Amino acid sequence: MTRAPEPTSKATASHYVWGADCDGWRLVDGNDLSVIHERMPPGRQEVRHVHGRARQFFFVLTGALMLEVEGERHVLRAGTGLEIAPGLAHQAINDGPDAVEFLVISQPTTRGDRKPAPA
């Protein structure tokens, strides 16, 4: 018998730290779908990278996130998002004065599908 799903939140989800002090909570952690709630303090950024299979959607919950995609910079504010197709080099950057919280939705998961972007 299939079990009914349970609600999830930052309080109940699996937590991890990336970089020195950025947080991630795995709200959905499947091979076919990943939903991560991330928190990035000011002055932080992820390594510019590319995914071969995964399509991603970044959606800002609070603050502002700079998302660089193939050399074009987009400022996403709370309530806005941007889709990243597989194969596009991208980087999330918080160059603002406050922490930013956002969702990263990936289909399929990005585990094993991330490599540094070519220079």
C-alpha positions as CSV (number, residue, x, y, z in Angstrom):
1,M,0.0,0.0,0.0
2,T,1.3,3.5,-0.9
3,R,1.7,5.8,2.1
4,A,0.1,9.2,2.1
5,P,2.6,12.1,1.8
6,E,3.5,14.1,4.9
7,P,3.9,17.9,5.0
8,T,7.5,19.1,5.0
9,S,9.3,22.3,6.0
10,K,12.7,23.7,6.9
11,A,12.0,22.3,10.5
12,T,11.5,18.7,9.3
13,A,13.6,18.5,6.1
14,S,17.2,17.1,5.8
15,H,19.6,20.1,6.3
16,Y,23.1,20.5,4.9
17,V,25.7,23.3,4.8
18,W,27.4,24.2,1.5
19,G,30.2,26.7,1.0
20,A,31.3,28.1,4.4
21,D,27.9,29.1,5.7
22,C,25.1,28.7,3.2
23,D,22.2,26.4,4.1
24,G,20.1,23.9,2.2
25,W,17.0,22.0,3.2
26,R,15.9,19.1,1.0
27,L,12.1,19.4,0.9
28,V,11.8,16.8,-1.9
29,D,14.7,14.5,-2.5
30,G,13.9,12.1,-5.3
31,N,15.8,11.0,-8.4
32,D,13.2,12.4,-10.7
33,L,12.5,15.7,-8.7
34,S,14.5,17.8,-6.2
35,V,13.2,20.8,-4.3
36,I,15.7,22.6,-2.1
37,H,15.1,25.6,0.1
38,E,18.4,27.5,0.3
39,R,19.6,30.4,2.4
40,M,22.6,32.4,1.2
41,P,24.2,35.1,3.4
42,P,25.3,38.4,1.8
43,G,28.5,38.3,-0.1
44,R,28.3,34.6,-1.0
45,Q,28.2,32.8,-4.3
46,E,28.2,29.3,-5.6
47,V,30.7,28.0,-8.1
48,R,29.7,28.7,-11.7
49,H,28.6,25.4,-13.2
50,V,26.5,23.5,-15.7
51,H,24.1,20.5,-15.6
52,G,23.9,18.0,-18.4
53,R,20.4,16.6,-17.7
54,A,18.7,18.7,-15.0
55,R,16.3,21.6,-15.7
56,Q,16.2,24.0,-12.8
57,F,13.9,26.7,-11.6
58,F,15.1,29.3,-9.1
59,F,12.4,31.1,-7.1
60,V,13.2,33.8,-4.6
61,L,11.3,33.8,-1.3
62,T,13.0,36.7,0.5
63,G,15.7,39.2,-0.5
64,A,17.3,39.5,-3.9
65,L,19.4,37.0,-5.8
66,M,21.7,37.7,-8.8
67,L,21.6,34.8,-11.2
68,E,24.2,34.8,-13.9
69,V,23.3,32.6,-16.9
70,E,25.6,32.4,-19.9
71,G,27.1,35.8,-19.1
72,E,23.7,37.6,-18.6
73,R,22.9,38.8,-15.1
74,H,19.3,38.7,-13.8
75,V,18.3,40.2,-10.4
76,L,15.5,38.1,-9.0
77,R,13.5,39.7,-6.1
78,A,11.0,38.0,-3.8
79,G,8.2,36.4,-5.7
80,T,10.1,36.0,-9.0
81,G,12.0,33.1,-10.6
82,L,14.0,32.0,-13.6
83,E,14.2,28.7,-15.4
84,I,17.6,27.3,-16.4
85,A,17.7,24.7,-19.2
86,P,20.2,21.9,-19.2
87,G,23.6,22.8,-20.6
88,L,23.5,26.5,-19.6
89,A,26.3,27.7,-17.4
90,H,25.0,29.6,-14.3
91,Q,25.9,30.9,-10.9
92,A,23.8,32.2,-8.0
93,I,25.3,35.2,-6.3
94,N,24.1,37.3,-3.3
95,D,25.8,40.7,-3.8
96,G,23.2,42.5,-1.6
97,P,23.3,43.5,2.0
98,D,20.9,40.9,3.3
99,A,20.5,37.1,3.3
100,V,18.4,35.7,0.5
101,E,16.2,32.6,0.7
102,F,15.1,30.8,-2.5
103,L,13.9,27.5,-3.8
104,V,15.8,25.5,-6.4
105,I,13.6,23.0,-8.2
106,S,15.4,20.5,-10.3
107,Q,14.1,17.8,-12.6
108,P,15.7,15.3,-12.5
109,T,17.9,15.6,-9.4
110,T,21.3,17.4,-9.9
111,R,23.2,14.7,-7.9
112,G,26.0,13.5,-10.1
113,D,25.0,16.0,-12.8
114,R,27.1,19.1,-12.0
115,K,30.4,20.1,-13.5
116,P,32.4,23.3,-13.5
117,A,31.4,25.6,-16.3
118,P,34.0,26.0,-19.1
119,A,36.0,29.3,-18.9
